[in-house]
């Protein structure tokens, strides 16, 4: 069985009636085109702002954006082309203002942030890096969990460093290594939950971990170590249900070899794992689920597969419905094939108030450089609508992370390539 490797290491980024009818058609097209507007709000340069933003963005109550760039930044001590950045994009009277708020240095500070940051209960930013974590790790896949808080006085420059605290440095062994693309989650008590792609003991198939605040610091507890038979390489994060059970995906292995959907239930004796579904690489249901999961109000789980191999499909959209103590798998939609790896969705889906789901594909779409899409439910199934097809040029290309909504219904995200400097962009779709 092949063990998953992070994508950015494996492919770096790789007559009168007819006239009237025609007028109606043109008018309809114009109205449709005006229904939404795609705008690039930042072109990454690969300098202090970073490059290849693998994750999407987080939005605060004021509509400001926060995110990470995997590479670049030029604040490196131990990285060849920069160890990555954390940034914010704020509303101003003139539009948007981009600020770099942290440059990673490698080593103890961490390197290569693959996921976006989240806002904690204290309104500060929390995130992970894939590498660094300690001098013994250098830029290997150990990683860190960090917190950033704003400086005490307002910044007036584009490089505006926030104050960083490293909450935990992975050692690369039984405690896990290489936090992937999934965002951290807080529980009601203020503990943090996440996953690592690697590590966990002799198998090295990845972990689910908990970080608990204690005595002014944080204590790590590995609540599950994957063995391969139950999956390997959890690249997304975990989510909670109302009972406090955790749910997530692994991209590889499992009983069928194509990744799994799992749950972890808290008990008095610890956390108990159950595999809800195992993906088969030779099955039309898809495989290689890089993105995470989400619930609807009825308690159904939704997710996607990216379908890894070229010529083997463009990924799928699925549902797991609870039924009498078990879960029923339903294939809801299959995405178009594309020549890239992987063609389908890699970030997690998001749901609006009407129950529509939104996401992005990394390589499929009209031009083979990815697309932003909507999936709308109906009595006969789900309807796919492309909101934007990336060209790989000035509008960007190869979106990897999730999309996000603001309070006005605008959609935001990032691409890992394209833009003015081919270092990725931050984009906005206005309805």
C-alpha positions in Angstrom: 0.0 0.0 0.0 1.3 3.4 -0.9 1.6 5.8 1.9 0.5 9.4 1.3 2.9 12.2 0.8 2.0 15.9 1.1 1.0 17.2 -2.3 3.4 20.2 -2.3 6.4 17.9 -1.8 5.3 15.5 -4.5 4.2 18.0 -7.1 5.4 21.5 -6.7 4.1 22.6 -7.5 3.4 20.3 -11.4 -35.7 36.6 -39.5 -37.5 38.9 -36.7 -38.3 36.0 -34.5 -34.7 34.7 -34.6 -33.4 38.2 -34.0 -35.7 38.5 -31.0 -34.6 35.1 -29.7 -31.0 36.1 -30.1 -31.6 39.3 -28.2 -33.2 37.3 -25.3 -30.2 35.0 -25.3 -27.7 37.9 -25.2 -29.6 39.7 -22.5 -29.8 36.5 -20.4 -26.0 36.0 -20.8 -25.4 39.6 -19.7 -27.6 39.3 -16.6 -25.9 36.0 -15.8 -22.4 37.5 -16.2 -23.4 40.4 -14.0 -24.8 38.1 -11.3 -21.3 37.6 -9.9 -17.9 39.3 -10.2 -14.5 37.6 -9.8 -11.7 39.8 -8.5 -8.1 39.2 -7.6 -7.4 41.1 -4.4 -3.8 40.2 -4.0 -1.0 38.8 -6.2 1.7 37.0 -4.2 5.2 38.0 -5.2 7.3 35.3 -3.4 9.0 38.0 -1.4 7.9 39.1 2.1 4.3 38.2 1.4 5.2 34.6 0.6 4.0 32.3 -2.2 2.0 29.2 -2.9 -0.8 29.8 -0.4 -2.0 26.2 0.1 -4.8 27.0 2.5 -7.8 29.2 2.1 -8.6 32.1 4.3 -10.4 32.7 7.6 -12.7 35.8 8.0 -13.3 37.7 11.2 -16.5 39.6 12.2 -15.2 42.7 10.5 -14.7 41.0 7.2 -10.9 40.9 7.4 -9.1 37.9 5.9 -6.3 35.8 7.5 -4.2 33.1 5.8 -0.9 31.4 5.3 1.5 31.0 2.4 3.4 27.7 2.2 6.7 29.1 0.9 8.6 32.3 0.4 8.6 35.1 2.9 12.4 35.7 2.8 12.5 35.7 6.6 14.3 32.3 6.5 17.3 31.2 8.5 17.1 27.5 7.5 14.8 27.4 4.4 16.2 27.7 0.8 13.5 30.1 -0.5 11.7 31.1 2.6 9.8 29.2 5.3 6.3 30.7 4.6 4.2 33.4 6.1 1.0 34.4 7.9 -0.9 37.4 6.5 -4.0 39.5 6.9 -5.9 41.4 4.2 -8.0 44.3 5.7 -10.8 46.5 4.4 -9.7 50.1 4.0 -11.4 53.1 2.5 -9.4 52.5 -0.7 -10.1 48.8 -0.9 -7.9 46.1 0.5 -4.6 46.3 2.4 -2.3 43.3 2.6 0.0 42.9 5.6 2.5 40.1 6.4 2.1 39.4 10.1 4.6 36.6 10.5 7.7 35.3 8.7 8.7 31.7 9.6 12.3 31.1 10.2 12.5 27.3 10.4 13.8 25.3 13.3 12.2 26.1 16.6 9.9 28.6 14.9 8.5 26.1 12.4 8.3 26.2 8.6 5.9 25.6 5.7 2.4 26.4 7.1 0.0 24.3 5.0 -3.3 25.1 6.7 -5.0 28.4 7.4 -5.1 30.0 10.8 -8.3 30.0 13.0 -9.6 32.5 15.5 -9.6 31.2 19.0 -11.9 32.1 21.9 -9.4 34.8 22.8 -9.7 36.3 19.3 -6.0 35.4 18.6 -4.8 33.3 15.7 -3.9 29.6 15.9 -2.3 27.4 13.3 0.3 24.8 12.5 3.5 24.4 10.4 4.3 21.2 8.5 8.0 21.3 9.3 10.5 22.6 11.8 9.7 22.3 15.5 13.1 21.7 17.0 16.7 21.7 16.1 16.7 17.9 15.6 14.0 18.4 13.0 15.4 21.4 11.2 13.0 21.5 8.2 12.0 17.9 8.3 8.3 16.9 8.8 8.0 17.5 12.5 6.1 20.7 12.8 4.6 23.1 15.3 1.4 24.5 16.7 1.6 28.2 17.2 -0.4 31.3 18.3 -0.2 34.9 17.0 -1.5 37.9 18.7 -1.5 41.5 17.4 1.2 44.0 18.4 0.3 46.4 21.2 0.4 49.4 18.7 -1.0 49.7 15.2 1.3 49.0 12.2 1.8 51.5 9.4 3.9 49.2 7.1 3.1 46.2 4.9 5.4 44.0 7.1 3.6 44.1 10.4 4.9 41.3 12.8 2.5 39.9 15.3 3.7 38.3 18.5 4.2 34.5 18.2 4.0 31.8 20.8 4.9 28.2 19.9 2.4 26.1 21.8 3.9 22.7 20.9 6.9 21.4 18.9 6.4 17.9 17.5 9.3 15.6 18.0 8.7 13.5 14.9 8.1 10.2 16.8 5.2 8.7 18.7 3.8 12.2 19.2 3.2 12.6 15.5 4.8 14.7 12.8 3.8 16.8 9.8 0.5 18.6 10.6 -1.2 18.7 7.2 -3.9 20.9 5.6 -6.6 20.6 8.2 -7.4 23.5 10.5 -7.3 23.2 14.2 -10.5 22.8 16.2 -11.4 24.1 19.7 -13.7 22.2 22.1 -15.9 24.0 24.7 -13.1 23.7 27.3 -10.5 25.4 25.2 -8.5 22.4 24.1 -7.2 22.1 20.6 -7.5 19.1 18.2 -5.7 18.4 15.1 -4.0 15.7 13.0 -0.5 14.8 11.7 0.1 13.1 8.4 3.1 11.1 9.8 4.5 9.7 13.0 2.6 8.1 15.8 4.9 5.2 16.6 6.4 2.3 14.6 3.9 2.5 11.8 4.2 6.2 11.2 0.8 6.4 9.7 -0.3 9.6 11.4 -2.2 10.7 14.5 -5.1 12.6 15.9 -3.9 14.7 18.9 -5.3 17.0 21.6 -3.5 20.0 23.1 -4.7 21.0 26.6 -3.8 24.3 28.3 -2.2 23.6 31.7 0.0 25.7 34.0 0.6 28.4 31.5 1.6 25.9 28.8 0.1 23.2 26.6 0.2 19.4 27.0 -0.1 17.1 24.0 -2.1 13.8 24.2 -2.2 11.5 21.2 -5.8 10.2 21.1 -5.4 7.9 18.1 -2.5 6.5 16.2 -3.4 5.1 12.8 -2.1 1.6 11.9 -2.8 1.4 8.2 -5.7 -1.1 8.5 -7.8 1.8 9.7 -6.3 4.3 7.3 -3.2 6.4 7.1 -2.1 10.0 6.4 -4.9 12.2 7.7 -4.3 15.4 5.8 -7.5 17.2 6.8 -8.5 18.1 10.3 -11.4 16.8 12.5 -14.9 18.1 13.3 -17.2 17.5 16.3 -20.8 16.4 16.5 -23.0 17.6 19.3 -22.1 14.7 21.5 -18.4 15.5 21.3 -17.5 12.7 18.9 -14.7 13.5 16.4 -14.9 12.8 12.7 -12.3 12.9 9.9 -10.7 11.3 6.9 -7.5 9.6 6.0 -6.1 9.8 2.4 -4.7 6.3 2.2 -4.8 2.7 3.3 -7.8 1.2 5.2 -9.3 -2.1 4.4 -9.7 -1.2 0.7 -6.5 0.8 0.3 -8.1 4.2 -0.8 -8.5 6.0 2.5 -11.2 6.1 5.1 -13.8 8.1 7.0 -13.5 7.6 10.7 -15.0 8.6 14.1 -13.4 8.9 17.5 -15.8 8.6 20.4 -14.8 9.7 23.9 -15.3 7.1 26.7 -14.2 6.8 30.3 -11.4 4.5 29.1 -10.2 6.9 26.3 -11.1 7.5 22.7 -12.6 4.6 20.7 -12.1 4.6 16.9 -14.6 3.3 14.3 -14.2 3.3 10.6 -17.4 4.5 8.9 -16.3 3.9 5.3 -13.3 2.6 3.4 -12.6 3.8 -0.1 -11.6 1.5 -2.9 -9.2 2.9 -5.6 -11.0 0.7 -8.2 -14.5 1.8 -7.2 -16.5 4.7 -8.9 -17.2 6.1 -5.4 -13.7 7.7 -5.6 -10.7 7.6 -3.3 -8.0 9.7 -1.7 -10.1 12.1 0.4 -7.8 15.0 1.1 -10.5 17.4 2.3 -12.4 17.2 5.5 -16.0 16.7 6.5 -19.1 18.8 7.4 -22.5 18.1 8.9 -25.9 19.3 7.8 -28.7 20.0 10.3 -30.0 16.5 9.9 -26.7 14.9 11.1 -25.6 13.8 7.6 -21.9 13.9 6.8 -20.6 15.3 3.5 -17.2 15.1 2.0 -15.2 14.7 -1.2 -12.5 12.6 -2.8 -9.8 14.0 -5.0 -9.2 10.7 -6.9 -5.5 10.7 -7.2 -4.5 9.1 -10.5 -4.7 10.8 -13.9 -7.3 9.1 -16.1 -9.1 7.6 -13.1 -11.8 10.2 -12.6 -12.0 13.7 -11.3 -13.1 13.0 -7.7 -16.5 12.6 -6.1 -18.9 14.3 -3.7 -20.5 11.9 -1.1 -22.8 11.7 1.8 -22.7 9.4 4.9 -26.2 9.2 6.4 -26.7 7.8 9.9 -29.0 4.8 10.0 -29.8 2.7 13.0 -26.3 3.0 14.5 -24.5 2.6 11.2 -23.8 4.9 8.3 -25.0 4.6 4.7 -22.7 5.8 1.9 -24.3 7.7 -1.0 -22.4 8.9 -4.0 -24.0 12.3 -4.9 -21.8 13.7 -7.7 -18.8 12.8 -9.8 -16.5 15.6 -11.0 -15.1 15.8 -14.5 -11.7 14.2 -15.2 -8.7 16.4 -15.8 -5.0 15.8 -16.5 -3.7 17.1 -13.2 -3.0 15.5 -9.9 -5.3 15.4 -8.1 -8.2 16.7 -10.4 -10.9 17.0 -7.8 -11.6 18.9 -4.6 -8.8 19.0 -2.1 -10.2 21.5 0.4 -13.2 21.0 2.6 -16.7 22.0 1.5 -18.7 24.9 3.1 -22.5 25.2 3.3 -24.7 28.3 3.0 -28.0 28.9 4.8 -30.0 27.3 1.9 -28.0 24.1 2.1 -25.9 24.7 -1.0 -22.3 23.5 -0.9 -19.3 25.4 -2.2 -15.7 24.3 -2.9 -12.9 24.2 -5.5 -11.2 21.7 -7.6 -7.5 21.8 -8.1 -7.1 20.9 -11.8 -10.5 20.2 -13.4 -12.6 23.1 -14.9 -12.9 24.5 -18.3 -9.1 25.3 -18.6 -7.6 22.5 -16.5 -6.4 24.9 -13.8 -9.2 24.4 -11.3 -12.6 25.9 -10.6 -14.8 27.3 -7.9 -18.1 25.5 -7.8 -21.5 25.3 -6.2 -23.5 22.1 -5.6 -27.2 22.7 -5.2 -29.6 20.1 -3.9 -32.8 19.2 -5.7 -35.4 16.4 -5.5 -33.6 14.6 -8.3 -30.0 15.1 -7.1 -27.3 17.7 -6.9 -26.6 20.3 -9.6 -23.0 21.5 -10.3 -22.5 25.1 -11.3 -19.0 26.6 -12.0 -18.7 30.0 -10.4 -15.2 30.6 -11.9 -12.9 28.5 -14.1 -9.2 29.5 -13.5 -7.1 30.0 -16.6 -3.7 29.6 -14.8 -2.9 33.2 -15.8 -3.7 36.5 -14.2 -6.7 35.1 -12.3 -4.6 32.3 -10.7 -4.7 28.6 -10.9 -4.7 25.3 -8.9 -6.7 26.2 -5.8 -5.9 23.8 -3.0 -7.7 25.0 0.1 -11.2 25.6 1.2 -13.4 28.6 0.3 -15.0 31.0 2.9 -18.0 33.3 3.1 -18.3 36.7 4.7 -21.5 38.1 6.2 -22.5 39.6 2.8 -22.3 36.3 0.9 -19.0 37.1 -0.8 -16.8 34.1 -1.4 -13.0 34.1 -0.9 -10.2 31.8 -1.5 -6.6 31.3 -2.8 -4.7 29.7 -5.6 -1.3 28.1 -5.4 -0.2 29.2 -8.9 -0.9 31.9 -11.5 -1.3 35.6 -10.9 1.1 38.3 -11.9 4.2 36.6 -10.5 3.0 33.0 -10.8 3.1 32.7 -7.0 -0.6 32.5 -6.3 -3.4 34.9 -5.6 -6.2 35.7 -3.2 -9.5 36.0 -5.0 -13.1 37.2 -4.2 -16.4 36.3 -5.9 -19.1 38.9 -5.3 -22.7 37.6 -5.9 
